[in-house]
Amino acid sequence: MSRSSSCGGCVSSPPVVLGHPRGGFTASCSANARTNQKALFLGSKQLPLITYSPLRLASSRLSRREIMAFVGQQSWDIGRFVKTLYFFNGPPNPLMIVESIISSFASPASSEVPKKMETSDVVLVTGAIGGVGRWVVDILRKKGLPVRVLARNEDKARSMLGPDIDLIIGDVTKEDTLDPKLFKGINKVVNAVSVIVGPKEGDTSDRQTYKQGIKFFEPEIKGPSPEMVEYVGMQNLINAIKNSVGLSEGKLPFGLKGNLSGKIVWGALDDVVMGGVSESTFQILPTGSETGGTTGLFKGIVSTSNNGGFTSIRTKNFTVPEDLSAYDGIELRVKGDGRRYKLIIQTSVEWDAVGYTASFDTTKGEWQSPRTMTDAPPFDASNITSLQLMFSKFEYDGKLNPTFIEGPFELPFSSIRAYINEPITPRFVHVSSAGVTRPERLGLDLSKQPPAVRLNKELGSILTYKLKGEDLIRENGIPYTIVRPCALTEEPAGADLIFDQGDNITGKISREEVARICVAALASPNAVGKTFEVKSTVPFSEPYVIDPSNPPPEKDYKVYFKDLKEGITGKEALEATPAQV
């Protein structure tokens, strides 16, 4: 793909779709003279990708009189031109100017189709060599879903999960082993990491010395403490995967909430860079929003004199590029004036880099939220370097913008937000434990409680830190599901189940069943934001077995998820009357 101007383009801003950051945006070029014609595909439709040389005028050695004669109608403000260049990180390298001019005349047409960005909805499984985690990996593989595993010990992980397992070596208790770059391309997470509890007399790899959840043993913590695994480890994991999985409410590169207005700096980038005389500016209006609060304002005067015809405001290059790869599109909140505007996004800090453009129409006098489309060619949404709003005379194909009128204009805008398409499904499914709210609850009959509740303090406050870890998930804004199994067993899946909320039930449940619930939750909008306990209807005293020749049908877990409610965690009982168990 040829390099093209970053200024946005008076004559053209080619293909107008901006959307699915994991799919892509439409490339936009800008300046005055058409040169290379290249092909860009939008679905099955081929669209022109036009390369320009925006800096030809800037590199010419012309006197002021010659410049005035060249542009014809009004004198060109070379001072504003130079100021614009220096505002956006200084002028380009002279060699780049020469290269741009030469390539604009000499480069042959190319038939190369832009390559698609390699993406896949990879599911990360943490705690994958534990009892639940191994089942999760197995179920995902059988469904044909791509799986990546986070493990501390490579040899052990490959021996248990296979030599070809896609593996990240890291430890949730050690933040420096969880570089966020390792988690790019991961769309969803099943977290089965848990502090290790075993009998004091020891354990074997095939769990023959005890039947956890059925036969009581005197337990102790093996390895790192509950605080390090369940709380510190959770924070480290969330920090590592947050950009990859995204937030329910989206990500706000620009917004006027709190101190976000100062996060990025806007400057005018008008047709003066091509000899024009249009002018624009960015302002903060203290009471201009739809609620009477603060909003941004893109305003200016656009003119077609000197073959101009566009105004725009653009951010300075971000100090740290924005990663929007977890999201499905971009939404603006604007008060329309009936005109058609453009949003341009760049993925390079170079002056003459390719921009990706979307046009959006506005309704006069109404606050609205135009969204980008999702069927555009791909681009690298993990490396957003700047944002630009433009009002231009021309569309992507060189035709006139039907809403274009010379003169003054104003576009109030309060936010630019990356969003996840509805319906949102969980991006982070966490395996916790029933009983996490009970150690501090009054009125419980401890004789009827699991060992972890009775021995919470002796076990390093294991349930207390599990609850703190859950709270971190709920507070971080990730689309989540928290599964709280009762005592885990090695029995097969298939028994009838009881789903409950409020953290009151006791019982047992198969590890395989818990893994199936986790995988089902990943695809269910009804599971988002839910915390629930689950157990088998089979009592402790009865082992659950199945007839291999007549296995039970696989459950439709969506039926269970649908009846659950958001916001119920069992912590309510700590602030109300003693729970009845």
For each residue, the residues with C-beta under 8 A, 3 or more apart:
1: 27 38 49 112 114 354
2: 36 38 49 51 103 107 110
3: 51 100 103 350 352 353 354
4: 27 28 29 30 49 50 51 52 352 353 354 355
5: 8 9 29 30 31 52 53 54 55 352 355
6: 30 314 346 350 351 352 353 354 355 386
7: 30 31 54 269 273 274 312
8: 5 13 28 30 269 310 312 314 342 344 355 357 388 390 392
9: 5 12 13 28 29 30 31 52 310 392 394
10: 30 31 32 271 274 276 307 308 309 310 392 393 394
11: 30 31 32 34 52 394 398
12: 9 29 30 34 50 52 394 395 396 397 398
13: 8 9 16 28 29 30 342 344 355 357 359 390 392 394 395 396
14: 26 27 28 29 40 47 48 49 50 357 396 397
15: 26 27 28 40 42 47 49 357 376 377 396
16: 13 26 342 357 358 359 395 396
17: 25 26 42 358 372 373 375 376
18: 25 26 329 330 343 345 356 357 358 372 373 376
19: 23 24 25 328 329 330 358 372 373 374 375 376
20: 23 24 328 329 374 375 376 378
21: 24 25 324 325 326 327 328 329 379 381 382 418
22: 117 119 325 326 328 378 381
23: 19 20 117 119 374 375 376 377 378
24: 19 20 21 116 117 356 376 377 378 379 381
25: 17 18 19 21 345 356 357 358 372 376 377 379 381
26: 14 15 16 17 18 40 42 47 356 357 358 376 377 396
27: 1 4 14 15 40 49 114 354 355 356 357 377 379
28: 4 8 9 13 14 15 344 354 355 356 357 396
29: 4 5 9 12 13 14 49 50 51 52 354 355
30: 4 5 6 7 8 9 10 11 12 13 52 54 355
31: 5 7 9 10 11 52 53 54 55 56 274
32: 10 11 52 53 54 56 57 274 275 307
33: 52 53 56 104
34: 11 12 37 50 52
35: 50 51 52 53 103 104 105 107
36: 2 50 51 103 104 107 108 109 110
37: 34 48 49 50 109
38: 1 2 48 49 50 51 109 110 112
39: 46 47 48 49 110 111 112 113
40: 14 15 26 27 46 47 48 49 114 377
41: 44 45 46 47 113 114 377
42: 15 17 26 45 46 47 375 376 377
43: 375
44: 41
45: 41 42
46: 39 40 41 42
47: 14 15 26 39 40 41 42 396 397
48: 14 37 38 39 40 397
49: 1 2 4 14 15 27 29 37 38 39 40
50: 4 12 14 29 34 35 36 37 38
51: 2 3 4 29 35 36 38 103 104 107
52: 4 5 9 11 12 29 30 31 32 33 34 35 104
53: 5 31 32 33 35 56 100 101 103 104
54: 5 7 30 31 32 100 273 274 352
55: 5 31 58 59 92 97 100 101 352
56: 31 32 33 53 59 60 100 101 104
57: 32 60 62 70 274 275
58: 55 81 85 91 97 273
59: 55 56 94 97 98 101
60: 56 57
61:
62: 57 66 67 70
63: 66 67
64: 67 68 75 78
65: 68 69
66: 62 63 69 70
67: 62 63 64 70 71 75 76 78 275
68: 64 65 71 75 76
69: 65 66 72
70: 57 62 66 67 275
71: 67 68 74 75 76 275 305 306 307
72: 69 306 307
73: 305 306
74: 71 277 305 306
75: 64 67 68 71
76: 67 68 71 81 272 275 277 306
77: 80 81 272 277
78: 64 67 81 82
79: 82 83
80: 77 83 84 272 279
81: 58 76 77 78 84 85 272 273
82: 78 79 85 86 91
83: 79 80 86 87
84: 80 81 87 88 267 268 269 270 272 273
85: 58 81 82 88 90 91 92 273
86: 82 83 90 91
87: 83 84 267 316
88: 84 85 267 269 314 316 317 351
89: 316 317 349 351
90: 85 86
91: 58 82 85 86 351
92: 55 85 96 97 350 351 352
93: 96 97
94: 59 97 98
95: 98 99
96: 92 93 99 100 350 351 352
97: 55 58 59 92 93 94 100 101
98: 59 94 95 101 102
99: 95 96 102 103
100: 3 53 54 55 56 96 97 103 104 352
101: 53 55 56 59 97 98 104 105
102: 98 99 105 106
103: 2 3 35 36 51 53 99 100 106 107
104: 33 35 36 51 52 53 56 100 101 107
105: 35 101 102
106: 102 103
107: 2 35 36 51 103 104 110
108: 36
109: 36 37 38
110: 2 36 38 39 107
111: 39
112: 1 38 39
113: 39 41
114: 1 27 40 41 377 378
115:
116: 24 377 378
117: 22 23 24 378 379 380
118: 185
119: 22 23 185 325 378
120: 146 185 187
121: 145 146 187 188
122: 146 147 148 166 185 186 187 188
123: 140 145 146 147 148 186 187 188 189 190 522
124: 147 148 149 150 168 183 186 188 189 190 241
125: 128 133 136 137 140 147 148 149 150 189 190 192
126: 133 149 150 172 189 190 191 192 193 237
127: 130 132 133 191 192 193 194 431
128: 125 133 134 136 137 149 150 151 157 161 192
129: 133 134 151 153 156 157 160 161
130: 127 133 134 192 193 194
131: 134 135 207 488 490 511
132: 127 135 136 192 431 485 488 511 514 515 518
133: 125 126 127 128 129 130 136 137 190 192 515
134: 128 129 130 131 137 138 160 161
135: 131 132 138 139 511 512 514 515 516
136: 125 128 132 133 139 140 190 192 515 518 519
137: 125 128 133 134 140 141 147 149 161 165
138: 134 135 141 142 515
139: 135 136 142 143 515 516 519
140: 123 125 136 137 143 145 147 519
141: 137 138 144 145 147
142: 138 139
143: 139 140 519
144: 141
145: 121 123 140 141
146: 120 121 122 123 166
147: 122 123 124 125 137 140 141 165 166
148: 122 123 124 125 166 167 168 186
149: 124 125 126 128 137 157 161 165 166 167 168
150: 124 125 126 128 168 170 172
151: 128 129 154 156 157 167 168 169 170
152: 169 170 171
153: 129 156 157
154: 151 157 158 167 169
155: 158 159
156: 129 151 153 159 160
157: 128 129 149 151 153 154 160 161 165 167
158: 154 155 161 162 163 165 167
159: 155 156
160: 129 134 156 157
161: 128 129 134 137 149 157 158 165
162: 158 165
163: 158
164:
165: 137 147 149 157 158 161 162
166: 122 146 147 148 149
167: 148 149 151 154 157 158
168: 124 148 149 150 151 182 183
169: 151 152 154 177
170: 150 151 152 174 177 178 182
171: 152 174 177 178
172: 126 150 178 193 229 233 234 236 237
173: 224 228 229 232 233 236
174: 170 171 177 178 236
175: 178 236 239
176:
177: 169 170 171 174
178: 170 171 172 174 175 182 183 236 237 239 240
179: 182 240
180: 183 184 239 240 241 242 243 244
181: 184
182: 168 170 178 179 240
183: 124 168 178 180 186 240 241 243 244
184: 180 181 244 325 382
185: 118 119 120 122 244
186: 122 123 124 148 183 189 241 244 245
187: 120 121 122 123 244 245 326 427
188: 121 122 123 124 245 426 427 428 429 522
189: 123 124 125 126 186 237 241 245 427 428 429
190: 123 124 125 126 133 136 429 431 518 519 522
191: 126 127 234 237 428 429 430 431
192: 125 126 127 128 130 132 133 136 431 518
193: 126 127 130 172 229 233 237
194: 127 130 229 230 431 433
195: 221 223 224 225 226 229 230 460 462 465
196: 221 222 223
197: 219 220 221 222 452 459 462
198: 202 203 219 220 222
199: 202 203 209 210 217 218 219 220
200: 217 218 219 220
201: 209 217 218
202: 198 199 209
203: 198 199 207 209 210
204: 207 208 209
205:
206:
207: 131 203 204 210 211 212 490
208: 204
209: 199 201 202 203 204
210: 199 203 207 215 217
211: 207 214 215 489 490
212: 207 215 217 487 488 489
213: 486 487 488 489 508
214: 211 487 489 508 540
215: 210 211 212
216: 451
217: 199 200 201 210 212
218: 199 200 201
219: 197 198 199 200 451 452 455 459
220: 197 198 199 200 459
221: 195 196 197 225 226 459 460 462
222: 196 197 198
223: 195 196 229
224: 173 195 228 229 233
225: 195 221 228 229 460
226: 195 221 229 230 231 459 460 461 462 464 465 466
227: 230 231 232 460 461 465
228: 173 224 225 231 232 233
229: 172 173 193 194 195 223 224 225 226 232 233 465
230: 194 195 226 227 233 234 462 465 466 468 469
231: 226 227 228 234 235 465 468 469 472
232: 173 227 228 229 235 236
233: 172 173 193 224 228 229 230 236 237 469
234: 172 191 230 231 237 238 468 469 472 473
235: 231 232 238 239 472
236: 172 173 174 175 178 232 233 239 240
237: 126 172 178 189 191 193 233 234 240 241
238: 234 235 241 242 472 473 476 478
239: 175 178 180 235 236 242
240: 178 179 180 182 183 236 237
241: 124 180 183 186 189 237 238 244 245 428
242: 180 238 239 245 247 476 478
243: 180 183 246 323 325 326 382
244: 180 183 184 185 186 187 241 325 326
245: 186 187 188 189 241 242 326 427 428 478 479
246: 243 250 251 326 327 418 420 427 478 479
247: 242 250 251 326 420 476 477 478 479
248: 420 424 477 478 479 528 529
249: 477
250: 246 247 327 331 417 418 419 420
251: 246 247 322 324 326 327 417 418
252: 255 257 260 415 416 417 418
253: 263 264 322 324 384 387 416 417 418
254: 260 263 264 296 315 387 415 416
255: 252 260 261 414 415 416 417
256: 260 261 284 289 293 294 295 296 414 415
257: 252 260 415
258:
259: 262 263
260: 252 254 255 256 257 263
261: 255 256 284 294 296
262: 259
263: 253 254 259 260
264: 253 254 315 316 318 387
265: 315 316
266: 282 296 313 314 315
267: 84 87 88 282 313 314 315 316
268: 84 279 280 281 282 300 311 312 313
269: 7 8 84 88 273 312 313 314 388
270: 84 273 276 278 279 280 300 308 310 311 312
271: 10 274 275 276 277 278 306 308 309 310 311
272: 76 77 80 81 84 275 276 277 278 279 308
273: 7 54 58 81 84 85 269 270
274: 7 10 31 32 54 57 271 307 308
275: 32 57 67 70 71 76 271 272 306 307 308
276: 10 270 271 272 303 305 306 307 308 309 310
277: 74 76 77 271 272 303 305 306 308
278: 270 271 272 300 301 302 303 308 309 310 311
279: 80 268 270 272 300 301 311
280: 268 270 298 299 300 301 302 311 312 313 391
281: 268 299 300 313
282: 266 267 268 296 297 298 313
283: 296 297 299
284: 256 261 294 295 296 297
285: 288 289 294 295 296 297 412
286: 294
287: 292 293 294
288: 285 294 295 297 412
289: 256 285 292 293 294 295 412 414
290: 335 367 414
291:
292: 287 289
293: 256 287 289
294: 256 261 284 285 286 287 288 289 414
295: 256 284 285 288 289 335 412 413 414
296: 254 256 261 266 282 283 284 285 412 413 414
297: 282 283 284 285 288 410 411 412 413
298: 280 282 313 389 391 410 411 412 413
299: 280 281 283 408 409 410 411
300: 268 270 278 279 280 281 311 391 408 409
301: 278 279 280 311 407 408 409
302: 278 280 309 310 311 391 393 404 406 407 409
303: 276 277 278 308 309 406
304: 307 308 309 393 406
305: 71 73 74 276 277 308
306: 71 72 73 74 76 271 275 276 277
307: 10 32 71 72 274 275 276 304
308: 10 270 271 272 274 275 276 277 278 303 304 305
309: 10 271 276 278 302 303 304 392 393 394 404
310: 8 9 10 270 271 276 278 302 390 391 392 393 394
311: 268 270 271 278 279 280 300 301 302 390 391 392 409
312: 7 8 268 269 270 280 342 344 388 389 390 391 392
313: 266 267 268 269 280 281 282 298 388 389
314: 6 8 88 266 267 269 344 386 387 388 389
315: 254 264 265 266 267 318 386 387 388
316: 87 88 89 264 265 267 386
317: 88 89 349 385 386
318: 264 315 321 322 384 385 386
319:
320:
321: 318 347 382 383 384 385
322: 251 253 318 384 385
323: 243 326 381 382 383 384
324: 21 251 253 327 330 381 382 384 418
325: 21 22 119 184 243 244 380 381 382
326: 21 22 187 243 244 245 246 247 251 323 418 420 427
327: 21 246 250 251 324 330 381 418 419 420
328: 19 20 21 22 374 419 420 421
329: 18 19 20 21 371 372 373 374 418 419 421
330: 18 19 324 327 343 345 358 371 372 416 417 418 419
331: 250 369 370 371 372 415 416 417 418 419
332: 343 360 369 370 413 415 416 417
333: 367 368 369 413 414 415 417
334: 341 362 367 368 369 370 411 412 413 414
335: 290 295 362 365 366 367 368 411 412 413
336: 339 361 362 363 364 365 366 367 368 411
337: 362 364 365 409 410 411
338: 362 363 364 403
339: 336 361 362 391 401 403 404 405 409 411
340: 359 360 361 362 401 402 403 404
341: 334 359 360 362 389 390 391 411
342: 8 13 16 312 357 358 359 360 388 389 390 391 392
343: 18 330 332 357 358 360 372 387 388 389 390 416
344: 8 13 28 312 314 355 356 357 387 388 389 390
345: 18 25 330 355 356 357 384 386 387 388
346: 6 353 354 355 356 384 385 386 388
347: 321 353 354 356 379 380 381 383 384 385
348: 353 354 383 385
349: 89 317 353 385 386
350: 3 6 92 96 353
351: 6 88 89 91 92 96
352: 3 4 5 6 54 55 92 96 100
353: 3 4 6 346 347 348 349 350 385
354: 1 3 4 6 27 28 29 346 347 348
355: 4 5 6 8 13 27 28 29 30 344 345 346 388
356: 18 24 25 26 27 28 344 345 346 347 376 379
357: 8 13 14 15 16 18 25 26 27 28 342 343 344 345 396
358: 16 17 18 19 25 26 330 342 343 372 373
359: 13 16 340 341 342 395 396
360: 332 340 341 342 343 370 372
361: 336 339 340 370 403
362: 334 335 336 337 338 339 340 341 366 368 370 411
363: 336 338 366 368
364: 336 337 338
365: 335 336 337
366: 335 336 362 363
367: 290 333 334 335 336
368: 333 334 335 336 362 363
369: 331 332 333 334
370: 331 332 334 360 361 362
371: 329 330 331 419
372: 17 18 19 25 329 330 331 343 358 360
373: 17 18 19 329 358 376
374: 19 20 23 328 329 421
375: 17 19 20 23 42 43
376: 15 17 18 19 20 23 24 25 26 42 356 373
377: 15 23 24 25 26 27 40 41 42 114 116
378: 20 22 23 24 114 116 117 119
379: 21 24 25 27 117 347 356
380: 117 325 347 383
381: 21 22 24 25 323 324 325 327 347 384
382: 21 184 243 321 323 324 325
383: 321 323 347 348 380
384: 253 318 321 322 323 324 345 346 347 381 387
385: 317 318 321 322 346 347 348 349 353
386: 6 314 315 316 317 318 345 346 349
387: 253 254 264 314 315 343 344 345 384 416
388: 8 269 312 313 314 315 342 343 344 345 346 355
389: 298 312 313 314 341 342 343 344 411 413
390: 8 13 310 311 312 341 342 343 344
391: 280 298 300 302 310 311 312 339 341 342 404 409 411
392: 8 9 10 13 309 310 311 312 342 401 404
393: 10 302 304 309 310 400 401 404
394: 9 10 11 12 13 309 310 398 399 400 401
395: 12 13 16 359 398 399 400 401
396: 12 13 14 15 16 26 28 47 357 359
397: 12 14 47 48
398: 11 12 394 395
399: 394 395
400: 393 394 395 404
401: 339 340 392 393 394 395 404
402: 340
403: 338 339 340 361
404: 302 309 339 340 391 392 393 400 401
405: 339 409
406: 302 303 304
407: 301 302
408: 299 300 301
409: 299 300 301 302 311 337 339 391 405
410: 297 298 299 337
411: 297 298 299 334 335 336 337 339 341 362 389 391
412: 285 288 289 295 296 297 298 334 335
413: 295 296 297 298 332 333 334 335 389 416
414: 255 256 289 290 294 295 296 333 334
415: 252 254 255 256 257 331 332 333
416: 252 253 254 255 330 331 332 343 387 413
417: 250 251 252 253 255 330 331 332 333
418: 21 246 250 251 252 253 324 326 327 329 330 331
419: 250 327 328 329 330 331 371
420: 246 247 248 250 326 327 328 424 479
421: 328 329 374 424
422:
423: 525
424: 248 420 421 479 525 528
425: 479 522 523 524 525 527 528
426: 188 429 479 480 481 521 522 524 527 528
427: 187 188 189 245 246 326 478 479 480
428: 188 189 191 241 245 473 478 479 480 481
429: 188 189 190 191 426 480 481 482 483 518 521 522 527
430: 191 469 470 473 480 481 482 483
431: 127 132 190 191 192 194 483 485 514 518
432: 436 466 469 470 482 483 484
433: 194 436 452 463 466 484 485
434: 450 484 485 486 503 505 506 533 535
435: 438 439 449 450 452 453 463 484 503 506
436: 432 433 463 464 466 467 470 484 503 570
437: 440 441 463 467 503 569 570 571 573 574
438: 435 441 444 449 453 463 503 570 579 581
439: 435 453 456 457 461 463 464
440: 437 464 574
441: 437 438 444 573 574 578 579
442: 578
443: 578 579 580
444: 438 441 448 449 453 578 579 581
445: 448 449 581
446: 449 453 454
447:
448: 444 445 506 581
449: 435 438 444 445 446 453 454 506 581
450: 434 435 453 454 486 487 506
451: 216 219 454 455
452: 197 219 433 435 455 456 459 462 463
453: 435 438 439 444 446 449 450 456 463
454: 446 449 450 451
455: 219 451 452 458 459
456: 439 452 453 459 461 462 463 464
457: 439 461
458: 455
459: 197 219 220 221 226 452 455 456 462
460: 195 221 225 226 227 465
461: 226 227 439 456 457 464 465
462: 195 197 221 226 230 452 456 459 465 466
463: 433 435 436 437 438 439 452 453 456 466 467
464: 226 436 439 440 456 461 467 468
465: 195 226 227 229 230 231 460 461 462 468 469
466: 226 230 432 433 436 462 463 469 470
467: 436 437 463 464 470 471 571
468: 230 231 234 464 465 471 472
469: 230 231 233 234 430 432 465 466 472 473
470: 430 432 436 466 467 473 474 482 531 569
471: 467 468 474 475
472: 231 234 235 238 468 469 475 476
473: 234 238 428 430 469 470 476 478 480 482
474: 470 471 480 482 531 569
475: 471 472
476: 238 242 247 472 473
477: 247 248 249
478: 238 242 245 246 247 248 427 428 473
479: 245 246 247 248 420 424 425 426 427 428 528 529
480: 426 427 428 429 430 473 474 528 529
481: 426 428 429 430 518 521 527 528 529 530 531
482: 429 430 432 470 473 474 530 531 532
483: 429 430 431 432 514 517 518 521 532 534
484: 432 433 434 435 436 503 531 532 533 534
485: 132 431 433 434 488 509 514 533 534 535
486: 213 434 450 505 506 507 508 509 533 534 535
487: 212 213 214 450 506 507 508 509 540
488: 131 132 212 213 485 508 509 510 511 514
489: 211 212 213 214 508 509 510 511 544
490: 131 207 211 510 511
491: 495 508 510 512 536 543 544 545
492: 510 512 544 545 546
493: 510 512 513 516
494: 510 513 544 546 551 552
495: 491 510 513 536 537 538 544 552
496: 536 537 538
497: 509 513 534 535 536 537 555 560
498: 505 507 534 535 536 537
499: 532 533 534 560 563 564
500: 504 505 532 533 534 535
501: 531 532 533 564 565 568 570
502: 533 568 570 572 573 579
503: 434 435 436 437 438 484 533 569 570 573 579
504: 500 533 570 579 580 581
505: 434 486 498 500 533 535
506: 434 435 448 449 450 486 487 535 581
507: 486 487 498 535 536 539 540
508: 213 214 486 487 488 489 491 535 536 538 540
509: 485 486 487 488 489 497 513 514 534 535 536
510: 488 489 490 491 492 493 494 495 513 514 536 544
511: 131 132 135 488 489 490 514 515
512: 135 491 492 493 515 516
513: 493 494 495 497 509 510 516 517 534 536
514: 132 135 431 483 485 488 509 510 511 517 518 534
515: 132 133 135 136 138 139 511 512 518 519
516: 135 139 493 512 513 519 520 554 555 557
517: 483 513 514 520 521 534 557
518: 132 136 190 192 429 431 481 483 514 515 521 522
519: 136 139 140 143 190 515 516 522 523
520: 516 517 523 524 527 557 558 561
521: 426 429 481 483 517 518 524 527 557 561
522: 123 188 190 425 426 429 518 519
523: 425 519 520
524: 425 426 520 521 527 528 557 558 561
525: 423 424 425 528
526: 530 558 561 562 564
527: 425 426 429 481 520 521 524 530 561 564
528: 248 424 425 426 479 480 481 524 525
529: 248 479 480 481 566 567
530: 481 482 526 527 561 564 565 566
531: 470 474 481 482 484 501 568 569 570
532: 482 483 484 499 500 501 564
533: 434 484 485 486 499 500 501 502 503 504 505
534: 483 484 485 486 497 498 499 500 509 513 514 517
535: 434 485 486 497 498 500 505 506 507 508 509
536: 491 495 496 497 498 507 508 509 510 513 544
537: 495 496 497 498
538: 495 496 508 542 544
539: 507 542
540: 214 487 507 508
541:
542: 538 539
543: 491
544: 489 491 492 494 495 510 536 538
545: 491 492
546: 492 494 550 551 552
547: 550 551
548: 551
549:
550: 546 547
551: 494 546 547 548
552: 494 495 546
553:
554: 516
555: 497 516 559 560
556: 559
557: 516 517 520 521 524 560 561
558: 520 524 526 561 562
559: 555 556 562 563
560: 497 499 555 557 563 564
561: 520 521 524 526 527 530 557 558 564
562: 526 558 559
563: 499 559 560
564: 499 501 526 527 530 532 560 561 568
565: 501 530 568
566: 529 530
567: 529
568: 501 502 531 564 565 572
569: 437 470 474 503 531 572
570: 436 437 438 501 502 503 504 531 573
571: 437 467 574 575
572: 502 568 569 575 576
573: 437 441 502 503 570 576 577 578 579
574: 437 440 441 571
575: 571 572
576: 572 573
577: 573
578: 441 442 443 444 573
579: 438 441 443 444 502 503 504 573
580: 443 504
581: 438 444 445 448 449 504 506
